Amino acid sequence: LHVANALFVAAIVTRFDRRFALPVWTWAILISISTMTVKQHYAVDAIAGALLAAFTIYVVLERWDGLTRAE
């Protein structure tokens, strides 16, 4: 969840203010790398976190606007 949360927050920040996109995405990538370098997780854990983030970003940021307009 470290990777998923970091990437999701980066996507939210990018959506609302692109001025902060580069530093926030850099920070999220560094968090993702650090989960493997401290030998607490494997590469597959980071990949799974990135996939979870991608799914959550799609559902919340891409689909949410359409879902609320339909109501």
LINGI-V723060 format. One record per residue. N is the residue number from 1. RES is the residue in one small letter. PHI is phi in whole degrees, 0 to 359 (NA if undefined). PSI is psi in whole degrees, 0 to 359 (none if undefined). OMEGA is omega in radians with two decimals (* if undefined). Layout:
n: [N,N]
res: [RES,RES]
phi: [PHI,PHI]
psi: [PSI,PSI]
omega: [OMEGA,OMEGA]
This chain:
n: [1,2,3,4,5,6,7,8,9,10,11,12,13,14,15,16,17,18,19,20,21,22,23,24,25,26,27,28,29,30,31,32,33,34,35,36,37,38,39,40,41,42,43,44,45,46,47,48,49,50,51,52,53,54,55,56,57,58,59,60,61,62,63,64,65,66,67,68,69,70,71]
res: [l,h,v,a,n,a,l,f,v,a,a,i,v,t,r,f,d,r,r,f,a,l,p,v,w,t,w,a,i,l,i,s,i,s,t,m,t,v,k,q,h,y,a,v,d,a,i,a,g,a,l,l,a,a,f,t,i,y,v,v,l,e,r,w,d,g,l,t,r,a,e]
phi: [NA,301,292,300,295,296,291,295,297,298,294,295,299,298,295,266,203,293,299,262,300,299,294,288,293,298,298,297,294,296,297,299,292,295,297,269,284,270,59,261,222,255,301,297,294,293,296,297,296,294,294,297,297,299,295,294,299,299,292,279,272,269,266,299,301,293,291,285,291,288,286]
psi: [342,314,312,314,317,316,322,316,320,320,319,314,317,321,323,334,101,344,331,5,309,310,324,319,324,315,317,319,319,321,317,317,320,332,332,329,340,6,34,338,165,170,323,329,318,321,316,320,320,321,319,318,316,317,316,319,316,311,313,312,327,320,338,316,316,325,320,329,329,337,none]
omega: [3.07,-3.11,-3.10,-3.13,-3.13,-3.13,3.12,3.11,3.10,3.11,3.12,3.14,3.13,-3.12,-3.05,3.12,-3.07,3.12,-3.10,-3.04,-3.07,-3.14,-3.11,3.09,3.07,3.13,3.14,3.11,3.10,3.07,3.14,3.12,-3.08,3.13,3.13,-3.08,3.10,3.07,3.05,-3.10,3.07,3.13,-3.14,3.08,3.12,3.10,3.11,3.09,3.11,3.10,3.08,3.10,-3.14,3.12,-3.13,3.10,3.13,-3.07,-3.02,-3.03,-3.09,-3.05,-3.01,-3.13,3.12,3.14,-3.11,3.11,-3.10,-3.06,*]
